[in-house]
Amino acid sequence: METLRDVSCGKSVKVVKLHGEGAVRRRIMDMGITKGTEVYVRKVAPLGDPVEVTVRGYELSLRKEDAQMIEVQG
């Protein structure tokens, strides 16, 4: 299983599944990251936190704990 945290800079992936529960999952979905959404990884900070992505035409920064919950496929 590949997660958004494992994706390198400059790659586009599609969201397959969201893991996590309750408020955390709801917050990720409210940011526009839902099943089938195309996500482009713009930047990854030197220590891996945060990950900057483009989703639905806007930039978004995610903590690596949140990125770990997003299952993707290339």
Secondary structure, DSSP 8 states (H G I E B T S, - for coil): -EEGGG--TT-EEEEEEE---HHHHHHHHHTT--TT-EEEEEEE-TTS-SEEEEETTEEEEE-HHHHTTEEEE-
